[in-house]
Amino acid sequence: MLDYVTIHGDPDGRTQRWDFSGATRANTDHGRLYASIEADGGDLVVSVYKDAARAALVAQGTLEGAATGAVALTAQNASGLTGTAVLSAAAPTVAIELDVFYACDEDLAQIQGELSGFLVSGNFAGQPGFKAATTNAKREFDSWLAARGLAGTRFDGLQPLADVCAFLALAVVYRNLSRRSDDVATAFALAHDAQARKRLAALRVNVAGVSTTPFASILARK
């Protein structure tokens, strides 16, 4: 699924779109969230958890009248996570998993600590923190998965994707700052993109318990 949030476990398309702000490693499962939609009288309650056991509630919202449409999700338990879910069916479901990010602001800071100097009033490219860059990085990585016939693949965990996608996000940051082909920002963008691609071939992830290297070269050099 080529979108900001990848939805797993919703084959009937009961939810059409999710959007989150304030997602971090502390309030997600390394970028993954777990959602349930339950009937409460005549309403639908959307609950979002950071753990697969659905015990640690991080955001919640109610759609009155069990109708369809957008429901605002407010932070729970001081998580700092807010968002919106768009429901296209009134039937409850409990199996939804959401891949929100592969790399986040903390991952970028570990590589380049002074990056926060590019923020203006806490924003970059009109969005809080470096969400614009990490979102674009996820979309680019998802397009690479699609090119390998792996669109929408559910990896057992998202942590292995952080390194590659952090460099992708840094490339996005510097492309946004570049103005000419010969300026310093352009050079940094190219360097970070090269680092991401260098790591891509060695990326090892698990799918249903099986280890795989989805981007290993399929062509032999002569």
C-alpha positions in Angstrom: 0.0 0.0 0.0 1.7 3.2 -1.2 0.5 5.6 1.5 1.8 7.3 4.6 0.4 4.6 6.9 0.4 0.9 5.8 -2.7 -0.9 7.0 -2.6 -4.6 7.8 -5.5 -6.8 8.8 -8.3 -4.8 7.2 -9.0 -6.7 4.0 -12.6 -5.3 3.7 -11.3 -1.7 3.8 -13.3 -0.7 6.9 -10.8 2.0 7.5 -9.7 4.1 4.5 -7.1 6.4 6.0 -5.1 6.9 9.2 -2.9 9.9 10.1 -0.8 10.5 13.2 1.2 13.3 14.8 3.8 12.8 17.5 4.6 9.2 16.7 7.9 8.1 18.4 9.6 4.9 19.4 8.3 5.5 22.9 4.6 5.5 21.9 4.8 2.9 19.1 6.2 -0.6 18.6 9.2 0.7 16.6 6.8 2.5 14.3 3.9 0.0 14.4 0.5 0.6 16.2 -2.3 -1.8 16.9 -5.9 -0.6 16.6 -9.4 -1.9 17.5 -12.8 -0.6 16.7 -15.6 -1.5 19.1 -19.2 -0.8 19.5 -20.3 1.2 22.6 -24.0 1.6 22.6 -24.8 3.5 19.4 -21.2 4.7 19.0 -17.9 3.3 17.7 -14.8 3.7 19.8 -11.5 3.6 18.0 -8.6 2.6 20.3 -4.9 2.6 19.3 -2.3 0.7 21.3 1.5 0.5 21.1 1.7 -3.2 21.9 0.4 -6.3 20.1 -1.4 -7.4 23.3 -3.4 -4.1 23.1 -2.8 -3.3 26.7 -0.9 0.0 26.4 -3.5 2.6 25.1 -1.9 5.6 23.4 -4.8 7.2 21.5 -8.6 7.0 21.4 -11.6 8.6 19.7 -15.3 8.1 19.4 -17.5 8.3 16.3 -21.0 9.0 17.6 -24.0 7.3 16.0 -22.0 4.4 14.7 -21.8 6.1 11.4 -18.9 6.4 9.0 -16.5 9.3 8.5 -13.5 10.8 10.3 -12.9 10.4 14.0 -10.3 12.5 15.9 -7.9 10.5 18.1 -6.7 12.1 21.3 -3.6 11.2 23.2 -4.1 8.7 26.1 -1.8 8.1 29.1 0.3 11.1 28.3 1.5 9.4 25.1 1.7 12.6 23.0 0.2 10.7 20.0 -2.8 12.2 18.2 -4.4 11.5 14.9 -7.4 10.9 12.7 -9.0 7.7 11.4 -11.5 7.6 8.5 -14.0 4.8 8.9 -15.9 3.5 5.8 -17.9 0.8 7.5 -19.7 0.8 10.9 -18.8 -2.9 11.7 -16.3 -3.3 14.6 -13.0 -5.0 14.0 -10.0 -5.8 16.3 -7.2 -7.0 13.9 -5.8 -3.8 12.5 -2.1 -3.1 12.6 -0.6 0.2 11.3 2.9 0.8 10.1 3.3 4.5 10.8 7.0 5.0 10.3 10.2 3.1 9.5 12.6 5.8 10.8 11.6 8.7 13.1 13.2 11.9 14.3 15.3 10.1 16.9 16.9 8.0 14.2 17.8 11.0 12.2 19.3 12.7 15.3 21.5 9.7 16.0 23.1 10.1 12.6 23.3 13.9 12.6 22.7 15.4 16.0 22.7 19.1 14.8 19.7 18.5 12.5 17.4 20.3 14.9 18.9 23.5 13.7 16.9 23.2 10.5 13.6 23.4 12.4 11.7 26.6 12.4 9.4 26.9 15.4 9.6 23.1 15.7 8.6 22.5 12.1 10.3 21.5 8.9 8.7 21.8 5.5 5.5 22.9 7.2 5.1 19.8 9.4 6.1 19.1 13.1 9.6 17.9 13.5 10.9 16.0 10.5 7.6 14.2 9.8 7.7 15.5 6.2 11.0 13.8 5.7 10.3 10.5 7.5 7.0 10.2 5.7 8.6 10.7 2.3 11.2 8.2 3.2 8.6 5.6 4.1 6.8 6.2 0.8 10.0 5.8 -1.1 10.8 2.6 0.7 7.3 1.4 0.0 7.7 2.1 -3.7 10.9 0.0 -3.6 8.9 -2.8 -2.0 6.2 -2.5 -4.7 8.9 -2.7 -7.4 9.9 -6.1 -5.9 6.3 -7.3 -5.8 6.2 -6.8 -2.0 3.7 -4.0 -1.6 1.9 -4.2 1.7 4.2 -6.9 3.1 3.9 -7.3 6.9 7.4 -7.6 8.4 7.6 -9.3 11.8 9.2 -6.1 13.1 10.1 -2.7 11.8 13.3 -1.9 13.7 15.6 -3.4 10.9 14.2 -0.7 8.5 15.3 2.2 10.6 18.9 2.6 9.3 18.1 2.6 5.6 15.1 4.9 6.0 16.9 7.3 8.3 19.4 8.0 5.5 16.5 8.3 3.0 14.9 10.9 5.3 18.1 12.8 5.6 18.4 12.9 1.8 14.9 14.3 1.7 15.9 17.0 4.3 18.9 18.1 2.2 17.0 18.0 -1.1 14.5 20.4 0.5 17.3 22.7 1.4 19.2 22.6 -1.8 18.9 25.4 -4.4 21.6 24.5 -6.9 23.3 21.4 -8.2 26.6 22.5 -6.8 25.7 23.6 -3.3 26.5 21.9 -0.1 23.0 20.7 0.6 22.8 18.9 -2.8 26.1 17.1 -2.0 24.7 16.0 1.4 21.5 14.8 -0.2 23.4 12.7 -2.7 25.7 11.3 0.0 22.8 10.3 2.3 20.9 8.7 -0.6 24.0 6.7 -1.4 24.3 5.5 2.2 20.7 4.4 2.1 21.2 2.4 -1.1 24.5 0.9 0.2 22.6 -0.5 3.2 19.6 -1.7 1.2 21.2 -4.7 -0.4 22.2 -6.1 3.1 18.9 -5.4 4.7 17.6 -8.5 6.5 14.0 -8.7 7.8 11.7 -11.4 9.0 8.4 -12.3 7.3 6.2 -14.8 9.2 9.3 -16.0 11.0 11.4 -16.5 7.9 14.5 -14.3 7.4 14.9 -12.7 4.0 17.0 -10.1 2.2 14.3 -8.6 -0.1 16.7 -6.2 -1.8 19.7 -8.5 -2.5 20.9 -8.2 -6.1 19.2 -10.6 -8.5 21.7 -9.9 -11.2 25.2 -11.5 -11.3 28.0 -9.3 -12.4 30.4 -10.7 -15.0 
